[in-house]
Amino acid sequence: MYKASADIVMPTSIIGSLPRPGWFTENLGRRAFLEAMVDSRYREQYEDVVSVYLRWQELAGIDICTDGDAHYDEQVGGFSWQSYAPNRMAGFSNHAQISAYRVGAAAYPRGHILHDFLECRILPKIVGAVGPGDLQYKSMWRAAQRLTEKPIKFGTITPELLAASVEDEYYKDPVDRLMALSEALNTELNDLADAGCPVIQMEEPQIHMTPIRGKLFGKLGTEELVDVFNKTVKGLDKKTEIWCHTCWGNPAQQRIFKEVQSYQPTLEALNQVNADVLTFETCSSGTGDLKAIGEIITDKKIAIGVIDHHTLQVERPDEVADLIREALKYIPAERLMITSDCGMGREGMSRRHAQYKLVAMVQGTNMVREELGLPLAKCLAEDQRYSLAAEVG
């Protein structure tokens, strides 16, 4: 169901996170969101930072906004993206310990920046039947949506990443653990959709990673992971717009693979997920997959990344426009969406760099919109009348 993007041709958005301001010093810790919002200092800082994130996006002219992932704590490499859910779901222990999950440990020994990320996998373990617990996604969405008239997209980690990250003393089979997490998330996501959230984004299903990493738990290939995705979003398709976000990793703004990877081996599988929108990295990973994406993904909208989250170099609007024009060779404008490759707030980017990347994205999109005779987004950030240098000379 296209709710947020139904009436916009080539809408712009970002994947999710934005850099955390230095003055946002409060953390949720292990508290539930609503519990933290009773704390006057946390509430003030949280509402202020979400307001700042939304204002950035509105000034740039972004069509579909996010809350900047403001509920995630300030953790090494952006690890809160993975630790938020286990610390609040039912069935997990009340204390955390170093997880045995070590995918990539051999590739990232001591001395590599991503080794710090591995050392920071401090998570509770499963000790009972898993349930939604106190995720409170709908409350966080409401806290952002009440601050803007633009649609707010809310994202969540997928169950397979959670299942592969935590110790488990309850389920005998890791597949059982995965399906319990999937069912718990499905309950939470349906509550979120019922509250009115216009876009729900599933972040990093491992379908496209299978050719590189092999079957999950040595058992689940692309077909089985498609089934996991579809069970996790069951019931959402009549309520909200579903995005399936795929990228090649983003801890501490780092690449996790030495070589640029291709989506092509799993495009047929991705075409089977029950999602309205599929996202693809096409800025940092290049445009080599665009033709195949356009040929295989024919019944969903396609969001292409035109902003590289790994680098502080701000893309020029003409570079953004060129990438969009390349995509339009294979994807009709009515099914094309413009976004960042991944989140921009995983520890490595300044606020100012992220702001100007948003502006460049809208400026480049507007260049192509004008060529196609489409309405332009208002980008107040580029209005020369308000330059502080206007008085000079």
Order of alpha helices (4+ residues) and beta strands (2+ residues): alpha-alpha-alpha-beta-alpha-beta-alpha-beta-alpha-alpha-beta-alpha-alpha-beta-alpha-beta-alpha-beta-alpha-beta-alpha
